[in-house]
Amino acid sequence: MIKSIAFFETKPWEEEYLRKRLKGRQLYFSSKPFSSAFAMKSDCISVFIYSKLDSAAIKKLPKLSLVATRSTGFDHVDVEACRKMKIPVCNVPYYGENTVAEHTFALILSISRNVHKSYMRTLRDDFSIDGLKGFDLKDKTIGIMGGGHIGMHVARIALGFGMKVIVCDHNPQYFLAEVMNFSYVPFEELLRNSDIISLHVPHTKQTHHLINRKSLKMMKKGAILINTSRGGIVDTDALLEALENKTLSGTGLDVIEGEELIKDEHELLGNTGNPEKFKQVVRDHRIFRMENVVFTPHNAFNSSEALQRILDATIENILNEGKCNNVWQ
């Protein structure tokens, strides 16, 4: 039985809720990312996306019998090391399918109707509409990369706007496509034919830099790229070039490579001793300041309903001691 649990990256309201639901167990809470010293005596550790659990860290935890990440993605955990040590790794696969899909369209609409530019202009008491002409979503083609739970919610919303929907996925569900009225297409066809491309795939070795210089050159001139998945799916250097040379007319990002470095303002100065990390931070800031970029700070999951579902699913994973949602089974 799991008796001691160390939670990382938690807020006070989460701690209060977890203490009520996990009575009788030893619970440790930290608002900061994972620290092996803090978790030495724990049977289970529960982390969020900014905690990095590599093989070396996992080996320092002699009592560890479960890793429960409070996220859908698990690229921050060395799953292979856990598998070799027979430590289950549980995630929360279904908490945010509608939540992230809705945020995806918040980004799309902000770009298509220049919401962000309009807001900044009115802050300066400028109420002119010159340069704010947008475009209709109706009859545009959206290409959804990844047809899982989130991707299908994006498809439903897009169809409600009267858009044409094409999907690329390694496990097509043709009956669902027929019922919903969308089409599965190969990756290259999706790139060539989409006015808007939205990414909804996990970050793995296979999807790392899936969007790169080569794939960006294959996209329709002036397309829009939306990423609410993981920053590593997009080669950020290539993205910057595509925005500067107008290959892309805009991008909506909830994630970006190096986001953990720029989470706090002091990180920009704190990483001057590492030239590569400093270049990465400077590059990201260049992208944020572009007029055709809308960026939110990894906030797509962040609704009250989704946060509640995350905690409930994490509690279930702990009470079942890793028998559900084990990602390496």
Secondary structure, 3 states (H helix, E strand, C coil): CCCEEEEECCCHHHHHHHHHHCCCCEEEEECCCCCHHHHCCCCEEEECCCCCECHHHHHCCCCCCEEEECCCCCCCECHHHHHHCCCCEECCCCCCHHHHHHHHHHHHHHHHCCHHHHHHHHHCCCCCCCCCCCCCCCCCEEEEECCCHHHHHHHHHHHHCCCEEEEECCCCCHHHHHHHCCEECCHHHHHHHCCEEEECCCCCCCCCCCECHHHHHHCCCCEEEEECCCHHHECHHHHHHHHHCCCEEEEEECCCCCCCCCCCCCHHHHCCCCHHHHHHHHHHHHHHCCCCEEECCCCCCCCHHHHHHHHHHHHHHHHCCCCCCECCC
